């Protein structure tokens, strides 16, 4: 079993432990924040998966880069890639919607 462990600081100053454990093609990711402990979306896990070390308290910044390698070929990598693709599509559609709304407002005010 491969594992990486991190300590991060939450938005209110609390410290949270994040654990990545890989066995075969399965990657389990745990966070001690309330959302993480309830199996919900946890910004701390996603930030590390995005390579964001801004909240990292533990002195293992190099392990954040190793995390991408740990994720390769896992169920989490597949689901993460789906989320990233959909987020990019959402952002593009949101920008197009904003432009369309401005065009509509301009068309209504001549």
HELIX and SHEET records of a PDB file:
HELIX    1   1 UNK A   34  UNK A   37  1                                   4    
HELIX    2   2 UNK A   43  UNK A   49  1                                   7    
HELIX    3   3 UNK A   61  UNK A   71  1                                  11    
HELIX    4   4 UNK A   75  UNK A  108  1                                  34    
SHEET    1   A 3 UNK A   2  UNK A   9  0                                        
SHEET    2   A 3 UNK A  15  UNK A  23 -1                                        
SHEET    3   A 3 UNK A  26  UNK A  31 -1                                        
END                                                                             
